[in-house]
């Protein structure tokens, strides 16, 4: 019999069949999982009903500790052990209302606090934890603001104010934290009142002046006590620069040699009298007196000079150094310092805080830290490098509430913990560690030489110095370069190699950087360590100033606001007045003055200024500048308006017509990509300048560096102007692989 063969199934049919089976299995599995989940949930609900359906509170039967940040909470809980539960309030939980002044002026300036919106779940959780806890401890930061946070927590959690429940520590290390819990104290009402006074003063100023600025200039503006002074300083400096008249002066540098050894000297004067060289005529008179190349070594002075170690860091000095040497913005410095303070995990050592509290104006060091530093320095460098027991004097006006910023454990050297830190943390920690160790070391000793070299009464001075004993510079080298002179003997002759006259012009004062502005605010007694970073952030956020080449430049909006505040509220921008107010706040903290009295002394005269300003400023009309062309939508004239990021074109028929146009700045260069459009200056959302083609989006050319309109003679790519250190510029090739560059320009 013939055998009938069944035709084989096609491959596609087989795959379809397999997919169908797989799909059915998956659906079956989903049903099984769903049924199991329902059973688990049901069993869980039954168990909760049986047990009273109450959620377990972690602090039940334990001591509850409340700090500000979660990172800090985790670290401290590890140190305290299982009898403690540590939670975070995430900063403030109560504050003044945002919608109103929230200060009752008629009733002794009583502040009207409310729970911060969005923190209800957190507050409810804290209440449950506190109710179940054996005891509650408040361990917010050791400053006025931290004390106020603890005070608000005590209010919300119904904790008695006469109870010893406030714990304060200045470094997050196991010993420091455990010692702090051995001696808790009551909440310091004087500290709280000092913070309340500052908060109320800032609210009275901000909520009184800001609405006037909204009405006269534009919405969203603000005026504060410290920020108004910072803005005025920047604008005053800009006015100095604009009115500065450069003056000509000359110098004459001389190169000399004794035998084969060369050295340099600078023209000083004639016949023992110092002489200024104001012009080329003065220079030629000096040069005409010189004959031949033989110069007499007229005098040689040798001295030993000592240079003392720098003081340990305060908040402002750390911010200044981090800005100047690490290129850190003030906000970044404080953020990284906070991370170091709150702690990091150091392998087998566990989690620990690396530095002491980073908001301080004190250079004081505790005796325990001094002893530890002495041991470290003696063992590492030798006893001759240690200066144990030296007294550090604080600057006048310092609050001295905390120690200087220093490493919590000096034996945690940057090298030994480097692998546990990111690059920014390591940079800042190295700065803090080096500065602290250096502050506890002996002075550096230099041998200095000052030689007077003359011919026909024309005198040149040659200075030399050489390190004799490194002292603190073994750790903290502040770039003092030795200049070694050959052995010069009075009465001998040296040879002149060349004299180099050079013309100079006096320079205007530099614009403020973040570092120099903070230094000036501190020197004037304006603000405190915790206020500097937010102040600088606010004046930039409001677009009163912008950073150009890391220097503050006022905007037109900033100049308008400053002009109004200076004219109508002179005390607000008076540095002496504000510094005196800071002193009064310190008196409140010390218990020597009532906070309401400080507020009243300020507000009574301020209220008169406010009423006068409200009347007189009604007459001021700030007109929009005509743009010179009509709106292409409705035909009304276009005007120039001030916006958050500067000027822009807008229709004068607003709000009926909302047509706007950006004001573009052409740089006079044809687009190097399309060769049709013009290169214009543009800005990112973060207000950073870049360059692009005005034909965008048809042409997508962009460059961070400014094109100069010429091509590179080596590669053919377009040339750009780059900024270099010291405020100069240099033309280079835009192709990173090409090394073409032109001479630097000042």
WOLIN-V122071 format. One record per residue. OMEGA is omega in degrees with one decimal (NA if undefined). D_FIRST is the distance of its C-alpha to the first C-alpha in Angstrom with 2 decimals. Layout:
((OMEGA/D_FIRST) (OMEGA/D_FIRST))
This chain:
((178.4/0.00) (-179.8/3.71) (178.2/6.31) (179.5/9.29) (176.8/12.49) (179.8/15.67) (179.7/18.59) (178.0/21.37) (177.7/24.53) (-178.2/27.51) (-177.2/30.35) (179.7/32.80) (179.2/30.75) (-179.1/30.49) (179.2/34.28) (180.0/35.13) (179.3/33.25) (-180.0/35.07) (-179.9/38.39) (-179.9/37.89) (-179.6/37.28) (-179.8/40.27) (-179.5/42.45) (178.1/41.70) (-179.7/42.54) (179.1/45.75) (178.7/46.78) (179.2/46.17) (178.9/48.26) (-179.8/51.03) (179.8/51.23) (179.5/51.52) (-179.7/54.25) (-180.0/56.09) (178.8/56.10) (-179.6/57.43) (179.9/60.13) (179.8/61.24) (179.8/61.56) (179.8/63.60) (-179.4/65.90) (179.6/66.37) (179.4/67.22) (179.2/69.60) (-179.8/71.37) (-179.9/71.76) (-179.8/73.24) (178.3/75.63) (-178.7/76.82) (-176.9/77.35) (178.4/79.34) (175.2/81.38) (177.7/79.18) (178.6/81.62) (-179.6/80.49) (176.9/81.60) (-172.9/84.64) (-174.7/84.63) (-176.7/88.42) (-179.6/88.76) (-179.2/91.35) (171.9/91.62) (179.3/94.15) (177.2/93.02) (179.9/93.97) (176.0/93.72) (-175.6/93.71) (-173.4/93.04) (179.4/89.83) (-179.7/86.48) (178.2/86.61) (-179.2/90.04) (-178.2/88.83) (-179.0/86.03) (-174.4/88.45) (179.7/91.19) (177.7/88.88) (-178.6/87.76) (-172.0/91.43) (176.7/92.56) (-167.8/89.82) (179.2/88.09) (-179.3/91.17) (171.5/91.21) (-174.8/88.90) (-180.0/89.61) (-177.7/88.64) (175.8/89.49) (-175.5/91.38) (178.4/90.05) (-178.5/93.62) (173.7/95.84) (174.1/94.92) (178.6/97.98) (174.3/99.77) (177.9/101.96) (177.8/100.35) (-172.6/99.13) (-178.3/100.01) (177.3/103.73) (178.8/106.58) (173.4/106.10) (-178.4/109.61) (-175.3/112.25) (-177.2/115.27) (-176.5/117.58) (171.7/116.83) (174.4/117.47) (-178.4/114.38) (178.3/112.04) (-178.1/108.45) (-175.9/105.83) (171.7/102.69) (174.2/99.26) (-177.4/95.98) (-178.1/94.00) (179.0/91.32) (-178.1/87.79) (-179.4/89.02) (179.1/88.95) (179.4/85.80) (-179.3/87.36) (178.9/90.70) (178.1/89.09) (178.5/87.19) (179.2/90.43) (179.1/92.20) (-179.8/89.55) (-178.0/89.65) (-179.0/93.47) (-177.4/93.67) (-173.3/91.44) (176.0/93.08) (176.6/95.70) (-179.4/97.78) (177.4/97.39) (-179.4/98.49) (-172.6/98.80) (176.6/98.17) (-173.0/98.07) (-175.8/99.47) (175.6/103.07) (-177.6/104.78) (-177.3/106.25) (177.9/102.94) (178.7/101.26) (179.0/104.16) (177.4/103.74) (177.9/100.01) (179.2/100.90) (177.9/103.55) (177.6/101.09) (178.5/98.57) (179.1/101.34) (-176.2/102.12) (-176.7/98.54) (179.7/97.87) (177.9/101.28) (179.8/102.42) (-178.9/106.17) (178.6/107.91) (-179.3/110.26) (177.8/107.38) (-176.4/106.72) (-179.5/103.17) (-178.6/103.39) (-176.1/102.03) (173.6/102.84) (-173.8/101.60) (173.4/101.93) (-176.7/99.10) (173.4/95.72) (-174.9/95.79) (-178.1/95.30) (-177.6/99.00) (-178.7/100.32) (-178.4/98.09) (177.5/98.82) (-178.9/102.56) (-178.8/102.55) (175.4/101.16) (-177.0/104.01) (175.3/106.55) (-178.5/105.23) (174.2/107.90) (173.7/108.57) (-178.5/107.46) (-176.1/110.19) (178.1/111.39) (176.3/113.48) (179.1/110.37) (-177.9/108.60) (177.3/111.61) (177.9/111.77) (178.0/108.14) (-179.7/108.84) (178.7/111.83) (-178.2/109.79) (-179.0/107.04) (178.4/109.56) (180.0/111.51) (179.2/108.38) (179.7/107.36) (179.5/110.84) (-174.8/110.86) (-174.9/107.30) (175.8/107.21) (-175.7/110.69) (-174.7/110.48) (179.8/106.81) (178.0/107.08) (178.5/110.04) (177.7/107.98) (-175.6/105.10) (-174.0/107.55) (-174.8/109.34) (176.7/106.63) (-178.6/103.04) (176.1/100.91) (-179.6/99.43) (177.7/102.48) (175.4/104.20) (178.9/107.38) (-176.7/107.82) (-175.7/110.65) (-178.0/109.22) (179.1/106.93) (177.5/109.88) (178.2/111.90) (179.0/109.00) (-179.7/108.59) (178.1/112.35) (-179.2/112.45) (-178.3/109.70) (175.8/111.46) (178.7/114.88) (178.5/113.45) (177.6/111.94) (175.6/115.37) (-178.7/116.96) (-177.0/114.52) (-177.8/115.15) (-176.2/118.95) (176.8/119.03) (-178.2/121.21) (177.7/120.35) (-178.7/123.27) (169.6/123.47) (-176.6/124.18) (171.6/123.93) (174.1/123.34) (176.4/124.20) (179.8/121.99) (171.8/123.27) (-177.2/121.50) (174.1/123.71) (172.7/123.42) (-172.0/125.26) (178.7/124.58) (-176.0/120.86) (-179.1/119.97) (174.6/119.51) (-175.6/120.04) (174.7/120.52) (-179.2/123.32) (177.6/124.07) (-178.2/127.31) (-176.9/129.32) (-177.6/132.86) (176.8/136.20) (174.6/139.08) (178.6/137.68) (-180.0/136.89) (-175.3/133.32) (174.6/132.72) (177.4/130.14) (-173.0/128.88) (-178.0/128.48) (-178.1/128.06) (179.4/127.92) (177.3/131.73) (-178.9/132.01) (-177.5/129.53) (177.1/131.49) (179.3/134.72) (-177.5/133.13) (-179.5/131.63) (179.8/135.00) (-176.2/136.55) (179.7/134.18) (178.0/135.33) (-173.2/133.38) (-178.8/130.65) (178.0/132.70) (-179.4/132.49) (170.6/134.42) (-171.5/132.78) (-177.4/135.29) (176.6/134.03) (178.1/131.21) (177.4/130.39) (-179.5/128.08) (171.4/126.93) (-178.2/124.43) (179.4/122.38) (175.4/120.26) (-176.9/117.36) (179.5/116.36) (176.5/112.79) (176.7/111.26) (175.9/111.10) (-172.6/107.77) (161.1/105.76) (179.2/106.54) (-175.0/104.09) (-179.3/105.78) (175.6/106.28) (178.7/102.61) (-179.4/101.55) (-179.1/103.88) (179.8/102.70) (177.7/99.01) (-174.9/99.59) (-171.0/101.63) (-179.4/99.75) (-178.1/96.20) (177.5/95.93) (169.0/94.97) (-176.5/95.71) (-179.6/97.86) (179.8/95.08) (178.9/92.71) (-177.8/95.38) (179.3/95.83) (-179.8/92.09) (177.9/91.51) (177.8/94.67) (179.0/93.39) (179.4/90.18) (179.6/92.26) (-176.3/94.51) (170.5/91.73) (177.9/90.05) (178.7/87.04) (-177.2/85.01) (176.9/86.33) (-177.3/83.73) (179.1/85.13) (-178.9/88.33) (-176.5/86.42) (178.3/87.29) (175.9/90.90) (-174.2/93.19) (179.3/94.31) (174.7/97.48) (-174.8/100.21) (-167.7/100.52) (174.3/100.38) (-175.7/102.78) (173.9/106.25) (-176.3/109.46) (173.4/110.79) (-179.3/111.02) (176.4/111.92) (-178.5/110.04) (178.7/110.02) (179.8/111.77) (179.2/108.53) (177.6/106.74) (179.5/109.76) (-179.9/109.67) (179.4/105.95) (179.1/106.54) (179.1/109.48) (-178.7/107.38) (-176.9/104.56) (-179.3/106.97) (-177.9/109.02) (-174.5/105.98) (-173.3/104.26) (-177.6/107.17) (-175.3/110.27) (-177.9/113.16) (179.7/115.06) (-175.2/112.40) (176.3/112.78) (-176.0/115.34) (175.4/114.77) (-179.5/116.95) (-178.6/117.50) (178.7/118.28) (-177.7/116.32) (178.6/118.26) (175.3/116.43) (178.7/117.30) (177.0/119.66) (-179.9/117.91) (178.9/114.84) (179.4/113.60) (179.2/112.69) (-177.8/110.35) (172.6/107.86) (170.0/107.80) (176.2/106.89) (-178.2/103.22) (175.0/102.35) (178.4/99.46) (179.2/99.02) (-174.3/98.66) (179.9/100.34) (170.1/98.33) (-178.6/95.17) (178.2/95.81) (-178.1/93.73) (-175.4/92.20) (-178.5/91.06) (-175.4/89.34) (-174.8/88.16) (-179.3/84.48) (-174.9/84.56) (171.7/86.10) (-170.6/84.81) (179.8/86.82) (177.7/89.11) (-179.2/89.82) (179.6/90.63) (-176.5/92.94) (179.2/94.94) (178.4/95.04) (177.1/96.32) (-176.0/99.07) (-179.2/100.14) (-179.2/99.98) (-176.2/101.89) (-179.9/104.55) (-178.9/105.15) (178.8/105.39) (-177.7/107.66) (-179.5/109.93) (-178.2/110.64) (-177.6/111.52) (-178.4/114.80) (172.1/116.03) (-177.2/115.12) (-179.7/118.14) (165.9/118.81) (-178.6/121.47) (178.6/122.66) (174.5/124.84) (-177.2/126.70) (175.0/128.46) (-176.9/130.88) (-171.7/130.97) (171.6/133.67) (-178.2/135.47) (177.8/138.58) (178.7/138.09) (-172.0/134.47) (172.7/132.43) (178.3/128.72) (174.7/127.07) (-179.6/124.32) (175.9/122.51) (176.6/120.42) (-179.5/118.79) (179.8/116.88) (178.4/115.20) (177.8/117.28) (-173.2/115.36) (-177.3/112.00) (-177.3/112.46) (-178.2/110.07) (171.9/108.73) (179.7/106.73) (-171.1/104.40) (-178.3/105.27) (-179.1/105.93) (168.4/107.25) (174.2/107.14) (-177.2/110.73) (178.6/110.79) (173.6/113.56) (-173.9/115.82) (175.1/117.62) (172.0/120.89) (179.9/122.41) (-178.0/125.40) (-178.1/128.18) (-179.9/131.85) (177.7/134.63) (-179.5/136.79) (-178.1/134.30) (173.2/132.96) (-177.4/129.37) (172.3/128.01) (175.5/126.70) (-178.9/123.46) (169.7/123.08) (-173.5/124.04) (174.6/121.52) (179.2/122.91) (179.1/120.31) (177.4/120.61) (172.7/119.11) (177.4/119.14) (-176.4/119.20) (175.9/115.91) (176.9/115.50) (-178.7/114.33) (172.0/110.55) (-179.8/108.50) (165.4/107.49) (176.5/104.26) (-177.2/102.76) (-176.0/104.53) (177.4/107.96) (177.3/107.86) (179.4/107.12) (-179.3/109.95) (177.4/112.36) (-179.6/111.42) (-179.7/111.98) (178.9/115.30) (179.1/116.49) (-178.0/115.48) (179.3/113.04) (178.9/109.89) (-174.3/108.52) (-176.5/105.64) (-173.7/103.07) (-171.7/104.10) (-176.7/103.81) (178.3/100.04) (178.4/99.62) (-179.9/102.72) (179.6/101.40) (-177.0/98.03) (-176.6/99.69) (174.7/101.83) (-179.4/98.77) (179.4/96.58) (-177.8/99.27) (172.0/99.39) (177.7/103.11) (172.4/102.48) (177.7/99.74) (176.8/99.06) (-176.1/99.59) (176.8/99.22) (177.7/99.44) (-178.7/102.79) (176.7/103.67) (-178.6/104.60) (174.1/105.81) (177.4/104.18) (177.7/106.18) (178.5/105.00) (-179.9/106.33) (178.4/109.68) (-178.9/110.02) (179.7/109.28) (179.7/111.58) (-179.5/114.36) (-178.5/114.26) (179.8/114.14) (-176.5/116.97) (-171.5/119.18) (-179.4/118.73) (-173.7/117.75) (-178.7/119.69) (-178.6/119.51) (-177.1/115.72) (177.4/115.76) (-174.5/118.86) (-179.2/117.79) (179.2/120.92) (-178.2/120.46) (177.9/116.80) (178.1/117.58) (177.8/120.29) (177.0/117.79) (177.2/115.44) (178.1/118.42) (176.9/119.00) (175.8/115.37) (177.7/115.96) (176.5/119.02) (179.7/116.90) (-179.1/114.50) (179.4/117.49) (-176.7/118.81) (-177.5/121.90) (177.6/121.18) (-174.2/119.51) (179.3/116.48) (179.4/117.65) (177.9/120.90) (-179.1/119.01) (-176.9/117.03) (178.6/120.17) (178.1/122.15) (-167.4/119.46) (-177.0/118.65) (177.3/122.19) (-180.0/123.00) (-179.7/119.37) (177.8/119.53) (177.7/122.56) (-177.8/120.78) (179.9/117.80) (178.7/119.91) (-178.8/121.73) (-178.7/118.47) (179.7/116.97) (-173.2/120.02) (-178.0/120.57) (174.7/116.94) (-177.7/116.67) (-177.3/118.69) (175.9/116.26) (177.6/113.78) (-175.6/111.13) (174.9/110.13) (179.3/106.88) (179.0/107.38) (-179.5/106.57) (178.5/103.60) (175.2/105.03) (-175.6/102.16) (178.6/100.64) (-179.4/97.45) (176.8/94.63) (-175.9/93.30) (176.2/96.40) (176.8/99.20) (-180.0/101.48) (174.2/103.08) (179.3/101.04) (177.3/102.78) (-179.5/102.29) (176.3/101.43) (177.2/101.12) (-178.3/97.78) (-178.0/96.37) (176.9/95.52) (-175.1/98.52) (174.7/99.48) (176.5/97.28) (176.8/97.81) (179.8/97.64) (-179.8/98.54) (-178.9/101.98) (177.2/100.55) (9.2/98.76) (179.8/97.34) (177.7/96.67) (-175.6/95.18) (-178.8/93.39) (176.5/92.87) (176.6/93.37) (176.1/93.07) (173.8/93.17) (-176.9/96.18) (179.7/94.82) (177.5/96.86) (-178.8/96.34) (176.7/97.17) (-179.4/97.80) (176.2/94.74) (-177.6/92.02) (-178.9/88.47) (-179.2/87.25) (-177.0/83.63) (178.7/83.77) (178.4/87.30) (-177.2/87.98) (177.2/88.71) (176.3/91.52) (179.8/91.10) (177.2/92.30) (-179.8/93.04) (-179.1/90.62) (175.2/90.17) (177.3/87.30) (178.7/87.08) (175.1/88.93) (177.2/91.70) (-176.7/90.96) (169.4/91.91) (-175.1/89.44) (-179.0/89.41) (-179.3/87.04) (-179.7/86.83) (177.8/88.28) (178.1/85.33) (12.5/82.94) (178.8/80.07) (175.9/79.86) (-174.3/81.05) (179.7/80.14) (173.4/82.73) (177.3/84.20) (174.7/86.37) (-178.4/88.17) (-174.6/90.86) (175.5/93.18) (-177.5/92.47) (176.8/95.66) (177.4/94.67) (177.6/94.50) (179.7/91.71) (179.6/91.56) (-178.9/92.98) (-173.8/90.50) (-177.6/87.11) (176.6/87.71) (-178.9/86.64) (178.6/89.06) (179.0/91.91) (179.3/92.56) (-180.0/95.50) (175.3/94.86) (179.6/97.19) (-178.9/98.43) (179.9/100.29) (176.3/103.89) (179.8/103.36) (179.5/102.96) (178.7/100.40) (177.6/98.64) (-179.2/96.69) (177.9/93.41) (179.7/90.19) (177.5/87.46) (-175.1/84.88) (-179.6/84.74) (179.2/83.92) (-176.2/87.10) (-178.5/90.32) (174.8/92.76) (-179.4/95.56) (-177.0/99.05) (179.8/102.25) (177.8/102.48) (178.9/104.67) (NA/106.80))
